[in-house]
Amino acid sequence: MYRMLYVHTDKGDLTAKARIRDAAMLAFATHGFRVPLRRIAEDAGVSVALITHHYGTKEALRQVCDDYVLDRYEDIKLMAVADPHSIENELTDMSEASVATVYMVQCFLDPSATTRAFFDRYIDRVRKVLQVSCDAGMIRTEVMNEESIRLLAMRTIGHVVAEYALDPPADPRRFIDDTYTLPTMAALMELYRGGVFTDSPTIDQYLEVLRARSGDNNA
């Protein structure tokens, strides 16, 4: 349900600053965050000096890319809640969504304080999307607690990282089409919609034990 969405720009109508941002996102997704500025400059068709003029440092450029991915994720997810048909435009061309997805994977393959800050901000976006979805009657109210929200976010990230690790894309723009496929997404939605466990005494007993132990630990 929570596939990463979606960095959309009209390549024919980009400023130099936007071209640098998009080139940086693709370079970070392809090579990780140690890619040199000169490679980003070459891909964007600009000079290193112009990058430093617009963004200052590579770290500042990465922050802008982080902001953009998270903003677009929130925008598209909220749009999809308001109008499910809005995803049809996204499905027409998955390349930008793929870059954003692999960019986020690279964030979690680069453990640092930046990674934790990115995850904390991602959690904030997930919480907002879940709340809007809950208000729209799409998500059960029982899910709206901090532990469940964190688990849902982490499970999503873990799934994408595992897909990437098992079949790293030669071109991040092809990741969703080649690996993280639409049938996979449909199966995930069915899984979230229907759940896995049935109503059974065994599951009730598991929950009773876990909740009792959790109460003991919090005492």
KEGUBA-186450 format. One record per residue: x, y, z of N, C-alpha, C, O, CB in turn; residue in three letters. Coordinates in pm, whole numbers, padded with zeros to 5 digits. Glycine has a CB too. Layout:
<pts>
(pt (X Y Z) (X Y Z) (X Y Z) (X Y Z) (X Y Z) ALA)
...
</pts>
This chain:
<pts>
(pt (00082 -00121 00000) (00000 00000 00000) (00085 00126 00000) (00041 00232 -00045) (-00093 00000 00120) MET)
(pt (00207 00115 00050) (00286 00235 00069) (00408 00240 -00022) (00519 00266 00025) (00329 00246 00212) TYR)
(pt (00388 00215 -00152) (00500 00228 -00244) (00544 00373 -00252) (00461 00464 -00245) (00464 00174 -00383) ARG)
(pt (00674 00393 -00267) (00726 00528 -00268) (00688 00598 -00398) (00710 00544 -00507) (00878 00528 -00249) MET)
(pt (00634 00714 -00389) (00587 00794 -00500) (00640 00935 -00480) (00649 00973 -00363) (00431 00791 -00511) LEU)
(pt (00676 01017 -00573) (00694 00994 -00711) (00752 01124 -00758) (00691 01227 -00731) (00561 00953 -00786) TYR)
(pt (00860 01127 -00822) (00928 01251 -00858) (00895 01284 -01002) (00952 01225 -01094) (01081 01239 -00837) VAL)
(pt (00804 01377 -01024) (00757 01407 -01159) (00800 01547 -01199) (00771 01645 -01130) (00606 01393 -01169) HIS)
(pt (00868 01555 -01312) (00904 01684 -01367) (00895 01676 -01517) (00914 01569 -01576) (01044 01727 -01323) THR)
(pt (00865 01787 -01580) (00868 01795 -01725) (01009 01832 -01767) (01052 01946 -01748) (00764 01899 -01778) ASP)
(pt (01081 01735 -01822) (01223 01755 -01849) (01248 01866 -01950) (01357 01924 -01952) (01283 01626 -01900) LYS)
(pt (01148 01898 -02032) (01168 02002 -02131) (01150 02142 -02075) (01172 02240 -02146) (01075 01982 -02245) GLY)
(pt (01111 02153 -01952) (01079 02284 -01895) (01139 02299 -01757) (01074 02348 -01664) (00927 02305 -01890) ASP)
(pt (01264 02257 -01742) (01330 02262 -01613) (01431 02375 -01608) (01503 02400 -01706) (01398 02130 -01582) LEU)
(pt (01438 02443 -01495) (01547 02537 -01471) (01674 02458 -01445) (01670 02337 -01421) (01515 02631 -01352) THR)
(pt (01788 02527 -01449) (01914 02462 -01420) (01914 02405 -01279) (01968 02297 -01254) (02031 02559 -01438) ALA)
(pt (01852 02478 -01187) (01847 02431 -01048) (01768 02302 -01038) (01809 02210 -00966) (01784 02538 -00957) LYS)
(pt (01656 02293 -01108) (01575 02171 -01106) (01646 02057 -01177) (01636 01942 -01134) (01438 02196 -01170) ALA)
(pt (01719 02087 -01287) (01795 01983 -01356) (01902 01925 -01264) (01926 01804 -01264) (01860 02038 -01484) ARG)
(pt (01965 02011 -01187) (02067 01965 -01091) (02002 01873 -00988) (02055 01766 -00958) (02137 02084 -01021) ILE)
(pt (01890 01914 -00934) (01820 01832 -00834) (01785 01695 -00892) (01811 01592 -00828) (01692 01902 -00785) ARG)
(pt (01727 01692 -01011) (01687 01564 -01070) (01808 01478 -01103) (01806 01357 -01082) (01605 01588 -01196) ASP)
(pt (01914 01541 -01155) (02036 01466 -01185) (02097 01410 -01057) (02148 01298 -01056) (02138 01554 -01258) ALA)
(pt (02091 01488 -00950) (02145 01441 -00821) (02065 01324 -00768) (02123 01227 -00718) (02145 01555 -00718) ALA)
(pt (01933 01330 -00779) (01850 01220 -00731) (01882 01091 -00806) (01895 00985 -00745) (01701 01255 -00746) MET)
(pt (01896 01101 -00938) (01928 00982 -01016) (02068 00933 -00984) (02090 00812 -00973) (01917 01011 -01166) LEU)
(pt (02164 01024 -00969) (02301 00983 -00935) (02307 00919 -00797) (02374 00817 -00780) (02395 01104 -00941) ALA)
(pt (02239 00976 -00699) (02236 00917 -00565) (02170 00780 -00569) (02216 00687 -00503) (02162 01010 -00467) PHE)
(pt (02062 00767 -00644) (01994 00638 -00655) (02082 00534 -00722) (02080 00417 -00685) (01863 00654 -00733) ALA)
(pt (02160 00576 -00821) (02242 00482 -00898) (02370 00445 -00825) (02409 00328 -00822) (02276 00542 -01033) THR)
(pt (02436 00544 -00767) (02571 00524 -00714) (02582 00537 -00563) (02688 00510 -00507) (02664 00620 -00778) HIS)
(pt (02476 00578 -00496) (02485 00604 -00353) (02529 00747 -00328) (02549 00825 -00421) (02581 00506 -00287) GLY)
(pt (02544 00780 -00201) (02566 00920 -00164) (02712 00963 -00165) (02744 01076 -00129) (02509 00945 -00029) PHE)
(pt (02801 00873 -00207) (02941 00911 -00223) (02973 00958 -00364) (03088 00992 -00394) (03031 00796 -00185) ARG)
(pt (02874 00959 -00451) (02896 01004 -00588) (02949 01148 -00585) (02895 01231 -00512) (02765 00994 -00672) VAL)
(pt (03054 01178 -00663) (03110 01314 -00658) (03023 01416 -00728) (02945 01383 -00817) (03249 01315 -00719) PRO)
(pt (03039 01541 -00688) (02963 01649 -00749) (02990 01660 -00898) (02901 01696 -00975) (02994 01780 -00681) LEU)
(pt (03113 01628 -00940) (03143 01643 -01082) (03060 01548 -01168) (03026 01580 -01282) (03291 01618 -01106) ARG)
(pt (03027 01429 -01111) (02941 01337 -01186) (02799 01394 -01198) (02737 01386 -01303) (02938 01197 -01118) ARG)
(pt (02750 01451 -01089) (02618 01513 -01093) (02617 01629 -01191) (02521 01647 -01266) (02576 01561 -00952) ILE)
(pt (02725 01709 -01191) (02734 01822 -01283) (02732 01774 -01428) (02664 01833 -01512) (02861 01903 -01256) ALA)
(pt (02806 01668 -01458) (02808 01614 -01594) (02669 01568 -01636) (02623 01596 -01747) (02907 01497 -01604) GLU)
(pt (02601 01496 -01546) (02467 01444 -01579) (02366 01557 -01599) (02276 01547 -01682) (02419 01350 -01467) ASP)
(pt (02383 01665 -01522) (02290 01777 -01533) (02325 01873 -01646) (02246 01960 -01681) (02286 01853 -01402) ALA)
(pt (02446 01856 -01702) (02490 01946 -01807) (02524 02084 -01757) (02501 02184 -01825) (02386 01957 -01912) GLY)
(pt (02580 02089 -01635) (02618 02217 -01576) (02759 02203 -01517) (02818 02095 -01520) (02516 02263 -01466) VAL)
(pt (02810 02310 -01465) (02940 02307 -01399) (02925 02280 -01250) (02819 02303 -01191) (03014 02438 -01422) SER)
(pt (03033 02231 -01189) (03033 02214 -01043) (03010 02348 -00975) (02944 02356 -00872) (03167 02151 -00996) VAL)
(pt (03066 02453 -01033) (03050 02586 -00975) (02904 02627 -00970) (02861 02693 -00875) (03130 02689 -01054) ALA)
(pt (02826 02589 -01072) (02685 02624 -01071) (02610 02547 -00962) (02517 02599 -00901) (02621 02597 -01209) LEU)
(pt (02650 02421 -00939) (02588 02345 -00830) (02614 02413 -00697) (02523 02432 -00616) (02641 02199 -00828) ILE)
(pt (02739 02451 -00673) (02770 02515 -00546) (02703 02653 -00535) (02670 02698 -00426) (02923 02529 -00529) THR)
(pt (02684 02718 -00649) (02613 02846 -00647) (02469 02827 -00600) (02419 02905 -00519) (02615 02911 -00786) HIS)
(pt (02401 02723 -00652) (02261 02702 -00619) (02241 02632 -00484) (02146 02662 -00412) (02194 02621 -00727) HIS)
(pt (02331 02539 -00451) (02306 02452 -00335) (02414 02460 -00226) (02391 02415 -00114) (02293 02310 -00381) TYR)
(pt (02529 02514 -00258) (02634 02525 -00158) (02719 02401 -00150) (02831 02400 -00201) (02574 02553 -00023) GLY)
(pt (02669 02295 -00087) (02744 02172 -00067) (02664 02051 -00116) (02544 02061 -00141) (02781 02156 00082) THR)
(pt (02733 01939 -00128) (02662 01817 -00167) (02564 01776 -00059) (02457 01723 -00090) (02761 01703 -00195) LYS)
(pt (02599 01798 00067) (02508 01765 00176) (02379 01849 00168) (02270 01798 00192) (02577 01787 00312) GLU)
(pt (02394 01975 00133) (02275 02060 00118) (02191 02015 -00002) (02068 02019 00003) (02316 02207 00101) ALA)
(pt (02258 01973 -00107) (02187 01921 -00224) (02111 01794 -00188) (01997 01776 -00230) (02285 01893 -00340) LEU)
(pt (02174 01707 -00110) (02104 01586 -00065) (01981 01622 00017) (01877 01557 00003) (02199 01496 00016) ARG)
(pt (01991 01722 00102) (01876 01762 00183) (01760 01807 00095) (01645 01776 00123) (01915 01875 00280) GLN)
(pt (01792 01879 -00011) (01687 01923 -00105) (01623 01801 -00171) (01501 01796 -00187) (01745 02018 -00212) VAL)
(pt (01705 01703 -00209) (01651 01581 -00269) (01563 01505 -00169) (01456 01456 -00205) (01765 01490 -00319) CYS)
(pt (01608 01496 -00045) (01527 01434 00061) (01391 01504 00071) (01287 01439 00073) (01600 01440 00197) ASP)
(pt (01395 01635 00077) (01271 01712 00090) (01178 01684 -00027) (01057 01666 -00009) (01301 01863 00099) ASP)
(pt (01234 01680 -00146) (01152 01664 -00265) (01085 01527 -00269) (00966 01515 -00299) (01236 01684 -00391) TYR)
(pt (01162 01422 -00238) (01107 01286 -00237) (00994 01277 -00134) (00887 01222 -00164) (01217 01182 -00205) VAL)
(pt (01017 01328 -00015) (00916 01320 00091) (00792 01404 00056) (00680 01361 00082) (00975 01365 00224) LEU)
(pt (00813 01521 00000) (00700 01605 -00039) (00616 01538 -00146) (00493 01538 -00137) (00749 01741 -00088) ASP)
(pt (00681 01480 -00246) (00607 01415 -00353) (00537 01289 -00303) (00425 01260 -00344) (00701 01381 -00468) ARG)
(pt (00603 01215 -00214) (00538 01098 -00154) (00407 01140 -00089) (00302 01081 -00115) (00631 01031 -00050) TYR)
(pt (00413 01242 -00005) (00292 01287 00065) (00187 01338 -00031) (00069 01305 -00019) (00327 01395 00167) GLU)
(pt (00229 01420 -00128) (00133 01478 -00222) (00058 01370 -00299) (-00065 01374 -00308) (00205 01571 -00320) ASP)
(pt (00131 01273 -00353) (00068 01172 -00437) (-00016 01076 -00354) (-00123 01034 -00399) (00174 01095 -00515) ILE)
(pt (00029 01041 -00236) (-00051 00952 -00151) (-00181 01019 -00110) (-00287 00956 -00111) (00029 00910 -00026) LYS)
(pt (-00174 01147 -00074) (-00296 01217 -00035) (-00389 01236 -00155) (-00511 01229 -00142) (-00262 01353 00027) LEU)
(pt (-00330 01258 -00272) (-00411 01270 -00392) (-00481 01138 -00423) (-00596 01137 -00465) (-00323 01313 -00511) MET)
(pt (-00411 01028 -00402) (-00469 00896 -00428) (-00583 00866 -00332) (-00680 00799 -00370) (-00362 00787 -00418) ALA)
(pt (-00574 00914 -00209) (-00684 00895 -00114) (-00806 00975 -00161) (-00919 00927 -00156) (-00642 00939 00029) VAL)
(pt (-00781 01098 -00205) (-00892 01184 -00248) (-00952 01137 -00379) (-01073 01147 -00399) (-00844 01327 -00262) ALA)
(pt (-00868 01083 -00470) (-00915 01042 -00602) (-00834 00921 -00648) (-00725 00939 -00703) (-00905 01158 -00705) ASP)
(pt (-00883 00799 -00627) (-00808 00679 -00665) (-00768 00676 -00812) (-00668 00613 -00847) (-00888 00556 -00633) PRO)
(pt (-00844 00743 -00899) (-00810 00744 -01041) (-00683 00823 -01070) (-00627 00814 -01180) (-00925 00802 -01122) HIS)
(pt (-00636 00901 -00973) (-00515 00980 -00995) (-00393 00892 -01016) (-00295 00937 -01076) (-00491 01073 -00877) SER)
(pt (-00396 00766 -00969) (-00279 00680 -00987) (-00263 00636 -01132) (-00158 00585 -01170) (-00290 00558 -00898) ILE)
(pt (-00367 00655 -01215) (-00356 00614 -01355) (-00246 00691 -01427) (-00176 00634 -01511) (-00489 00635 -01426) GLU)
(pt (-00229 00820 -01394) (-00122 00898 -01456) (00013 00845 -01416) (00105 00838 -01498) (-00133 01044 -01418) ASN)
(pt (00026 00807 -01290) (00154 00753 -01242) (00188 00622 -01312) (00304 00599 -01346) (00150 00732 -01091) GLU)
(pt (00088 00537 -01333) (00113 00407 -01391) (00156 00415 -01537) (00210 00319 -01592) (-00010 00321 -01380) LEU)
(pt (00132 00529 -01600) (00171 00546 -01739) (00322 00544 -01755) (00373 00489 -01853) (00114 00676 -01794) THR)
(pt (00392 00601 -01662) (00539 00607 -01667) (00591 00591 -01526) (00576 00680 -01442) (00590 00741 -01731) ASP)
(pt (00653 00476 -01500) (00698 00443 -01364) (00843 00487 -01337) (00894 00464 -01228) (00685 00295 -01340) MET)
(pt (00909 00548 -01435) (01051 00576 -01420) (01080 00672 -01305) (01175 00651 -01229) (01106 00633 -01549) SER)
(pt (00999 00777 -01292) (01025 00874 -01187) (00996 00815 -01049) (01070 00840 -00953) (00940 00999 -01209) GLU)
(pt (00889 00737 -01039) (00859 00669 -00914) (00971 00573 -00877) (01005 00557 -00760) (00726 00595 -00923) ALA)
(pt (01028 00507 -00978) (01136 00413 -00954) (01259 00482 -00898) (01321 00433 -00803) (01172 00340 -01082) SER)
(pt (01295 00597 -00956) (01410 00672 -00905) (01388 00712 -00759) (01478 00697 -00676) (01436 00797 -00991) VAL)
(pt (01269 00761 -00728) (01239 00800 -00591) (01247 00681 -00496) (01297 00693 -00384) (01101 00864 -00583) ALA)
(pt (01198 00566 -00542) (01201 00446 -00460) (01344 00402 -00431) (01379 00375 -00316) (01125 00333 -00528) THR)
(pt (01427 00396 -00535) (01565 00353 -00515) (01644 00457 -00436) (01733 00422 -00359) (01634 00327 -00651) VAL)
(pt (01612 00583 -00455) (01674 00688 -00373) (01650 00660 -00225) (01742 00671 -00145) (01618 00827 -00412) TYR)
(pt (01528 00625 -00190) (01497 00597 -00050) (01569 00471 -00002) (01614 00465 00113) (01346 00581 -00030) MET)
(pt (01581 00371 -00090) (01659 00253 -00053) (01802 00293 -00019) (01857 00248 00082) (01658 00149 -00169) VAL)
(pt (01862 00377 -00103) (02000 00420 -00077) (02011 00492 00057) (02113 00481 00125) (02050 00510 -00190) GLN)
(pt (01907 00566 00093) (01910 00633 00224) (01928 00533 00337) (01999 00560 00434) (01781 00714 00246) CYS)
(pt (01863 00416 00325) (01868 00318 00433) (01985 00221 00419) (02007 00138 00507) (01740 00241 00437) PHE)
(pt (02059 00230 00310) (02183 00154 00296) (02304 00238 00337) (02418 00193 00326) (02199 00104 00152) LEU)
(pt (02278 00360 00383) (02384 00454 00420) (02361 00498 00564) (02324 00613 00588) (02387 00576 00324) ASP)
(pt (02383 00406 00660) (02349 00438 00799) (02428 00557 00852) (02551 00559 00849) (02374 00317 00888) PRO)
(pt (02355 00654 00900) (02416 00775 00952) (02308 00853 01026) (02191 00814 01029) (02480 00861 00838) SER)
(pt (02349 00964 01086) (02250 01051 01150) (02152 01104 01046) (02035 01128 01077) (02320 01168 01223) ALA)
(pt (02199 01122 00923) (02111 01168 00816) (02002 01066 00788) (01887 01102 00764) (02191 01195 00689) THR)
(pt (02038 00937 00792) (01941 00831 00770) (01832 00834 00876) (01714 00825 00843) (02009 00695 00769) THR)
(pt (01869 00848 01001) (01769 00851 01109) (01679 00973 01094) (01557 00963 01113) (01838 00853 01247) ARG)
(pt (01737 01085 01060) (01656 01206 01042) (01558 01187 00926) (01443 01230 00933) (01746 01329 01018) ALA)
(pt (01605 01124 00819) (01517 01099 00705) (01403 01006 00745) (01288 01029 00708) (01597 01039 00588) PHE)
(pt (01435 00901 00820) (01330 00807 00861) (01229 00875 00952) (01109 00852 00939) (01392 00687 00933) PHE)
(pt (01275 00958 01044) (01183 01028 01133) (01088 01117 01053) (00969 01126 01084) (01261 01113 01236) ASP)
(pt (01139 01182 00951) (01054 01267 00867) (00961 01181 00782) (00846 01220 00758) (01140 01357 00777) ARG)
(pt (01009 01067 00737) (00924 00975 00662) (00808 00926 00749) (00695 00918 00703) (01006 00855 00610) TYR)
(pt (00837 00894 00875) (00732 00852 00969) (00626 00961 00981) (00506 00932 00984) (00793 00821 01107) ILE)
(pt (00669 01085 00987) (00572 01196 00997) (00479 01197 00876) (00359 01219 00890) (00646 01331 01008) ASP)
(pt (00535 01172 00756) (00452 01171 00635) (00359 01050 00635) (00242 01062 00599) (00541 01169 00508) ARG)
(pt (00409 00935 00676) (00325 00815 00683) (00211 00836 00780) (00097 00799 00752) (00409 00692 00725) VAL)
(pt (00241 00895 00895) (00138 00921 00996) (00027 01010 00938) (-00091 00985 00958) (00199 00988 01121) ARG)
(pt (00068 01113 00865) (-00031 01204 00807) (-00118 01133 00704) (-00240 01148 00703) (00038 01325 00742) LYS)
(pt (-00053 01054 00616) (-00128 00981 00513) (-00222 00880 00577) (-00337 00866 00534) (-00030 00909 00416) VAL)
(pt (-00176 00810 00679) (-00261 00713 00748) (-00380 00781 00814) (-00491 00729 00811) (-00181 00636 00851) LEU)
(pt (-00356 00896 00874) (-00466 00966 00941) (-00572 01009 00840) (-00692 00994 00864) (-00413 01087 01018) GLN)
(pt (-00528 01063 00727) (-00623 01103 00623) (-00697 00980 00569) (-00817 00985 00544) (-00550 01177 00508) VAL)
(pt (-00623 00870 00552) (-00685 00746 00504) (-00785 00693 00605) (-00891 00643 00568) (-00579 00641 00475) SER)
(pt (-00751 00703 00733) (-00841 00659 00839) (-00967 00744 00840) (-01078 00692 00853) (-00772 00664 00976) CYS)
(pt (-00950 00875 00827) (-01066 00965 00824) (-01156 00936 00705) (-01277 00959 00709) (-01019 01111 00820) ASP)
(pt (-01095 00884 00596) (-01172 00852 00475) (-01234 00712 00482) (-01300 00669 00388) (-01083 00862 00353) ALA)
(pt (-01212 00642 00593) (-01269 00509 00610) (-01193 00399 00541) (-01246 00290 00521) (-01407 00510 00560) GLY)
(pt (-01068 00424 00504) (-00987 00324 00432) (-00903 00238 00525) (-00860 00129 00487) (-00897 00393 00333) MET)
(pt (-00879 00286 00647) (-00789 00220 00741) (-00857 00212 00877) (-00923 00306 00920) (-00653 00295 00751) ILE)
(pt (-00840 00100 00943) (-00902 00080 01074) (-00840 00174 01178) (-00720 00201 01176) (-00886 -00066 01119) ARG)
(pt (-00924 00222 01266) (-00876 00315 01369) (-00775 00249 01462) (-00691 00317 01520) (-00993 00368 01450) THR)
(pt (-00782 00115 01477) (-00689 00045 01565) (-00543 00059 01520) (-00450 00043 01600) (-00725 -00102 01573) GLU)
(pt (-00525 00090 01393) (-00389 00104 01339) (-00327 00237 01380) (-00205 00253 01375) (-00391 00093 01187) VAL)
(pt (-00410 00332 01421) (-00361 00466 01446) (-00301 00479 01585) (-00349 00555 01669) (-00473 00566 01428) MET)
(pt (-00195 00405 01607) (-00112 00422 01726) (00033 00423 01681) (00065 00372 01574) (-00138 00308 01832) ASN)
(pt (00119 00481 01762) (00257 00506 01717) (00333 00377 01684) (00412 00374 01589) (00332 00583 01824) GLU)
(pt (00310 00271 01762) (00383 00147 01735) (00341 00087 01601) (00426 00042 01525) (00358 00046 01848) GLU)
(pt (00212 00087 01571) (00164 00032 01444) (00211 00116 01326) (00250 00063 01222) (00012 00023 01444) SER)
(pt (00207 00248 01342) (00252 00337 01235) (00399 00313 01205) (00439 00304 01089) (00228 00484 01273) ILE)
(pt (00480 00301 01309) (00623 00277 01291) (00647 00141 01224) (00730 00130 01134) (00698 00282 01426) ARG)
(pt (00573 00039 01267) (00590 -00094 01208) (00550 -00095 01061) (00619 -00156 00978) (00508 -00196 01285) LEU)
(pt (00440 -00030 01028) (00399 -00024 00888) (00505 00045 00803) (00536 -00001 00693) (00265 00049 00875) LEU)
(pt (00559 00154 00853) (00663 00226 00778) (00788 00139 00762) (00846 00133 00653) (00698 00358 00849) ALA)
(pt (00830 00073 00868) (00951 -00008 00863) (00932 -00131 00775) (01025 -00171 00705) (00993 -00050 01003) MET)
(pt (00813 -00192 00778) (00788 -00308 00694) (00792 -00269 00547) (00841 -00346 00463) (00653 -00372 00729) ARG)
(pt (00742 -00152 00515) (00747 -00106 00377) (00890 -00087 00331) (00929 -00133 00225) (00668 00024 00362) THR)
(pt (00968 -00017 00413) (01108 00005 00379) (01182 -00128 00367) (01259 -00149 00274) (01176 00094 00485) ILE)
(pt (01157 -00219 00463) (01225 -00348 00460) (01195 -00428 00335) (01283 -00491 00278) (01188 -00430 00582) GLY)
(pt (01071 -00424 00292) (01033 -00497 00171) (01106 -00442 00050) (01158 -00518 -00032) (00882 -00490 00149) HIS)
(pt (01109 -00309 00037) (01174 -00248 -00079) (01324 -00275 -00077) (01383 -00305 -00181) (01146 -00096 -00082) VAL)
(pt (01388 -00263 00040) (01531 -00289 00051) (01562 -00434 00014) (01661 -00461 -00054) (01582 -00258 00193) VAL)
(pt (01479 -00528 00060) (01500 -00669 00026) (01489 -00693 -00124) (01571 -00764 -00182) (01400 -00759 00101) ALA)
(pt (01387 -00634 -00187) (01373 -00646 -00332) (01497 -00592 -00404) (01547 -00653 -00498) (01247 -00571 -00380) GLU)
(pt (01545 -00477 -00357) (01663 -00415 -00417) (01787 -00502 -00398) (01866 -00520 -00491) (01686 -00276 -00357) TYR)
(pt (01805 -00557 -00277) (01923 -00638 -00248) (01925 -00767 -00330) (02032 -00812 -00372) (01929 -00671 -00100) ALA)
(pt (01808 -00826 -00352) (01801 -00951 -00427) (01820 -00930 -00577) (01871 -01018 -00646) (01668 -01018 -00401) LEU)
(pt (01780 -00814 -00627) (01790 -00789 -00771) (01819 -00642 -00795) (01731 -00568 -00837) (01659 -00832 -00844) ASP)
(pt (01943 -00598 -00768) (01975 -00456 -00784) (01956 -00412 -00929) (02002 -00480 -01021) (02120 -00428 -00739) PRO)
(pt (01890 -00302 -00950) (01864 -00257 -01087) (01987 -00195 -01150) (02058 -00116 -01086) (01748 -00158 -01089) PRO)
(pt (02012 -00229 -01274) (02119 -00161 -01347) (02082 -00015 -01371) (02169 00072 -01374) (02147 -00233 -01481) ALA)
(pt (01954 00010 -01387) (01903 00145 -01408) (01790 00167 -01309) (01685 00103 -01320) (01855 00167 -01556) ASP)
(pt (01806 00258 -01211) (01701 00281 -01112) (01566 00317 -01174) (01462 00295 -01112) (01742 00390 -01019) PRO)
(pt (01568 00370 -01295) (01443 00409 -01359) (01357 00288 -01398) (01240 00303 -01432) (01472 00492 -01481) ARG)
(pt (01417 00168 -01393) (01346 00046 -01430) (01309 -00039 -01309) (01255 -00149 -01325) (01429 -00035 -01526) ARG)
(pt (01336 00008 -01190) (01323 -00077 -01071) (01181 -00130 -01054) (01163 -00250 -01034) (01364 00000 -00947) PHE)
(pt (01082 -00044 -01061) (00944 -00088 -01038) (00899 -00180 -01150) (00840 -00285 -01125) (00849 00032 -01027) ILE)
(pt (00925 -00140 -01274) (00882 -00222 -01388) (00946 -00360 -01387) (00880 -00459 -01420) (00915 -00151 -01518) ASP)
(pt (01074 -00369 -01350) (01147 -00495 -01361) (01143 -00579 -01235) (01150 -00702 -01242) (01289 -00468 -01398) ASP)
(pt (01134 -00516 -01120) (01150 -00590 -00995) (01032 -00571 -00900) (00969 -00668 -00859) (01277 -00546 -00926) THR)
(pt (01005 -00449 -00868) (00900 -00416 -00770) (00772 -00393 -00849) (00729 -00279 -00868) (00938 -00290 -00683) TYR)
(pt (00710 -00503 -00893) (00614 -00500 -01002) (00472 -00469 -00957) (00441 -00469 -00838) (00616 -00631 -01072) THR)
(pt (00386 -00442 -01055) (00245 -00417 -01026) (00175 -00538 -00964) (00095 -00520 -00872) (00173 -00376 -01153) LEU)
(pt (00202 -00662 -01012) (00144 -00777 -00942) (00185 -00785 -00795) (00105 -00825 -00710) (00183 -00905 -01011) PRO)
(pt (00310 -00748 -00766) (00354 -00745 -00627) (00273 -00644 -00547) (00232 -00671 -00434) (00504 -00711 -00618) THR)
(pt (00251 -00527 -00607) (00173 -00424 -00538) (00029 -00469 -00515) (-00028 -00444 -00409) (00176 -00294 -00618) MET)
(pt (-00029 -00535 -00614) (-00166 -00584 -00597) (-00173 -00687 -00485) (-00265 -00686 -00404) (-00220 -00645 -00729) ALA)
(pt (-00073 -00776 -00481) (-00070 -00877 -00374) (-00056 -00811 -00237) (-00118 -00854 -00141) (00045 -00976 -00398) ALA)
(pt (00027 -00706 -00229) (00043 -00635 -00103) (-00088 -00570 -00058) (-00123 -00574 00059) (00153 -00529 -00116) LEU)
(pt (-00158 -00510 -00152) (-00286 -00447 -00116) (-00386 -00550 -00067) (-00460 -00525 00028) (-00344 -00370 -00235) MET)
(pt (-00390 -00665 -00132) (-00479 -00773 -00085) (-00437 -00820 00053) (-00522 -00850 00138) (-00478 -00891 -00184) GLU)
(pt (-00307 -00828 00076) (-00257 -00872 00207) (-00298 -00774 00316) (-00345 -00815 00423) (-00105 -00887 00204) LEU)
(pt (-00280 -00645 00289) (-00318 -00546 00388) (-00469 -00541 00406) (-00517 -00522 00518) (-00265 -00408 00348) TYR)
(pt (-00543 -00556 00298) (-00688 -00548 00308) (-00747 -00665 00385) (-00833 -00646 00471) (-00750 -00541 00170) ARG)
(pt (-00701 -00785 00354) (-00760 -00903 00417) (-00687 -00951 00540) (-00744 -01025 00621) (-00764 -01013 00319) GLY)
(pt (-00562 -00910 00557) (-00483 -00961 00668) (-00439 -01104 00643) (-00464 -01160 00537) (-00562 -00951 00796) GLY)
(pt (-00374 -01162 00741) (-00321 -01299 00730) (-00387 -01391 00831) (-00429 -01502 00796) (-00170 -01299 00750) VAL)
(pt (-00396 -01346 00955) (-00449 -01431 01061) (-00602 -01437 01057) (-00669 -01340 01023) (-00403 -01381 01196) PHE)
(pt (-00654 -01552 01093) (-00797 -01567 01113) (-00830 -01539 01260) (-00740 -01530 01344) (-00845 -01709 01071) THR)
(pt (-00958 -01525 01290) (-01001 -01519 01429) (-00989 -01660 01487) (-01063 -01751 01449) (-01148 -01464 01443) ASP)
(pt (-00895 -01677 01578) (-00874 -01810 01634) (-00832 -01798 01780) (-00770 -01699 01819) (-00768 -01888 01554) SER)
(pt (-00865 -01899 01861) (-00823 -01897 02002) (-00672 -01891 02017) (-00621 -01831 02112) (-00876 -02020 02073) PRO)
(pt (-00599 -01953 01924) (-00453 -01952 01934) (-00399 -01810 01922) (-00314 -01769 02001) (-00391 -02041 01825) THR)
(pt (-00449 -01736 01824) (-00404 -01598 01808) (-00443 -01516 01930) (-00365 -01432 01975) (-00464 -01536 01680) ILE)
(pt (-00563 -01538 01984) (-00606 -01467 02104) (-00510 -01494 02220) (-00479 -01403 02298) (-00748 -01509 02143) ASP)
(pt (-00463 -01618 02231) (-00370 -01653 02338) (-00235 -01584 02318) (-00175 -01534 02413) (-00352 -01805 02346) GLN)
(pt (-00188 -01583 02193) (-00062 -01511 02166) (-00074 -01366 02209) (00014 -01313 02277) (-00027 -01519 02016) TYR)
(pt (-00183 -01301 02169) (-00201 -01160 02202) (-00212 -01139 02353) (-00161 -01041 02407) (-00325 -01105 02133) LEU)
(pt (-00278 -01231 02419) (-00291 -01220 02565) (-00155 -01224 02632) (-00126 -01145 02721) (-00380 -01332 02620) GLU)
(pt (-00071 -01318 02588) (00063 -01330 02645) (00146 -01205 02616) (00211 -01150 02706) (00134 -01455 02590) VAL)
(pt (00144 -01160 02490) (00224 -01045 02452) (00181 -00919 02527) (00265 -00842 02573) (00215 -01022 02303) LEU)
(pt (00051 -00899 02539) (00003 -00782 02608) (00031 -00786 02757) (00061 -00684 02819) (-00144 -00766 02586) ARG)
(pt (00023 -00907 02813) (00055 -00921 02956) (00202 -00893 02981) (00237 -00821 03075) (00021 -01063 03006) ALA)
(pt (00289 -00948 02895) (00432 -00925 02912) (00466 -00778 02888) (00551 -00721 02957) (00513 -01015 02817) ARG)
(pt (00398 -00716 02791) (00422 -00575 02765) (00383 -00493 02887) (00452 -00396 02921) (00344 -00528 02642) SER)
(pt (00275 -00528 02953) (00233 -00459 03073) (00334 -00475 03185) (00361 -00380 03260) (00098 -00508 03118) GLY)
(pt (00391 -00597 03197) (00494 -00621 03299) (00616 -00536 03273) (00675 -00481 03366) (00532 -00768 03301) ASP)
(pt (00656 -00527 03145) (00777 -00452 03112) (00760 -00303 03132) (00858 -00232 03158) (00817 -00480 02969) ASN)
(pt (00636 -00255 03120) (00611 -00111 03135) (00582 -00073 03280) (00571 00045 03313) (00494 -00069 03047) ASN)
(pt (00571 -00174 03364) (00537 -00145 03504) (00653 -00077 03575) (00643 -00045 03694) (00499 -00274 03578) ALA)
</pts>
